Amino acid sequence: MRFKNRLFWIAAFVAFFLDQITKYWVVQTFSLGETLPLLPGIFHFTYVTNTGAAFSLFSGKVEWLRWLSLGVSLLLVAVALFGPVLHRWDQLGYGFILGGAMGNGIDRFALGYVVDFLDFRLINFAVFNVADSFISIGIACLLIASFQKPPTSSHRLR
């Protein structure tokens, strides 16, 4: 018996594991607000907490975000378990989104905030984390999937 949507589960596990292990490392290694310039003025590790959504959107509105993360996670698990066998790019996309949603969702439920540390200063971008990155990568995978599927139409050419 084959495991349905195996790539989905692998992608979700990898995204979740990398997110959680990097956040654990940051919390154990840095003081809140501490920064380590890897490429000074371009890219730093900066330990901050975020009560908002990805990239600090909706800061302070954590209550509904924790439930959104849970809802998205449950929906994606249901799709993988009870839906059809997904195409490769769909499995990767949904799996990466699940791993990222679970990583940030666990932070929100357990801590009341998300640990962020990836700090691209060159473009003055919000500090974010690995889960946010995997959610973005997952969306890119779904875009790739949408371009690879043949268009479906109920209209016949005459």
C-alpha positions in Angstrom: 0.0 0.0 0.0 1.4 3.4 -1.0 1.2 6.4 1.3 -1.0 9.0 -0.5 0.5 12.4 -1.2 3.8 11.4 0.3 5.6 14.5 -1.0 3.0 16.7 0.8 3.8 15.0 4.2 7.6 15.2 3.6 7.4 18.9 2.7 5.3 19.7 5.7 7.6 17.8 8.1 10.8 19.4 6.6 9.3 22.9 6.8 8.0 22.4 10.3 11.2 20.8 11.6 13.5 23.5 10.1 11.3 26.3 11.4 11.2 24.9 14.9 14.9 24.0 15.1 16.0 27.4 13.9 13.6 29.2 16.3 14.9 27.1 19.2 18.5 27.9 18.2 17.8 31.6 18.1 16.0 31.7 21.4 18.9 29.7 23.0 21.6 31.7 21.4 20.4 35.3 21.3 18.9 37.8 23.7 15.7 39.5 22.6 16.7 42.3 20.3 20.2 41.1 19.8 21.5 41.1 16.2 24.3 39.3 14.5 25.4 40.8 11.2 26.2 38.1 8.7 26.6 40.5 5.8 26.7 43.9 7.6 24.0 46.3 6.4 22.6 43.5 4.2 21.6 40.4 6.1 21.5 39.9 9.9 20.1 37.5 12.4 18.0 39.7 14.7 15.9 38.1 17.5 12.5 39.7 17.7 9.0 38.6 18.6 6.0 39.2 16.4 2.4 39.3 17.6 1.2 39.8 14.0 1.0 37.8 10.9 3.8 37.1 8.4 6.2 40.0 8.0 4.6 41.8 11.0 1.3 42.4 9.3 -1.7 43.0 11.7 0.7 43.3 14.7 -1.1 42.8 18.0 -4.0 40.8 16.5 -2.6 37.4 17.6 -5.9 35.9 18.9 -7.5 35.4 15.5 -4.2 34.5 13.9 -3.7 31.4 16.1 -7.1 30.1 15.0 -6.4 30.9 11.4 -3.2 28.9 11.6 -5.1 26.0 13.1 -7.9 26.2 10.5 -5.5 26.3 7.6 -3.5 23.4 9.0 -6.6 21.2 9.5 -7.9 22.1 6.1 -4.6 21.1 4.4 -4.4 17.9 6.4 -8.0 17.0 5.3 -7.1 17.8 1.6 -4.1 15.5 1.8 -5.9 12.7 3.6 -9.3 12.7 2.0 -8.8 14.5 -1.3 -7.3 13.1 -4.5 -3.7 12.3 -5.1 -2.2 15.7 -5.8 0.3 16.6 -8.5 3.9 17.1 -7.4 3.9 20.9 -7.3 0.6 21.0 -5.5 1.9 18.5 -2.9 5.0 20.6 -2.3 3.0 23.9 -2.2 0.4 22.7 0.2 3.0 20.8 2.3 5.3 23.8 2.7 2.3 26.0 3.6 1.1 23.4 6.2 4.6 23.2 7.7 4.9 27.0 8.0 1.3 27.4 9.3 2.0 24.7 12.0 5.3 26.3 12.9 3.9 29.7 13.5 0.6 28.4 14.9 2.4 26.4 17.6 4.4 29.6 18.5 1.1 31.6 18.7 -0.6 29.0 20.9 2.3 28.2 23.2 4.0 31.7 23.4 1.4 34.2 22.3 3.8 35.5 19.6 6.1 34.2 16.8 9.9 34.2 17.0 11.4 36.0 14.0 15.1 36.5 13.1 15.8 36.7 9.4 16.6 40.4 8.9 17.2 41.6 5.3 18.3 45.2 5.9 19.4 46.0 2.4 15.8 46.4 1.4 14.5 47.4 4.8 12.2 44.3 5.0 10.3 43.1 8.0 12.1 40.5 10.1 10.6 37.1 9.5 11.3 33.4 10.1 11.7 30.1 8.3 7.9 29.3 8.5 7.2 32.6 6.7 9.7 31.6 4.1 8.2 28.2 3.5 4.7 29.7 3.3 6.0 31.9 0.5 7.8 29.1 -1.2 4.6 27.0 -1.0 2.6 29.8 -2.7 5.3 29.9 -5.4 5.0 26.1 -5.9 1.2 26.5 -6.2 1.7 29.2 -8.9 4.0 26.9 -10.8 1.4 24.1 -10.5 -1.3 26.4 -11.9 0.8 27.1 -15.0 1.5 23.4 -15.6 -2.1 22.3 -15.5 -4.0 22.2 -18.8 -6.8 24.7 -18.8 -10.3 23.2 -18.3 -13.2 24.6 -20.1 -16.9 23.6 -20.3 -17.1 25.4 -23.6 -16.4 23.5 -26.8 -14.8 25.1 -29.8 -17.1 25.0 -32.8 
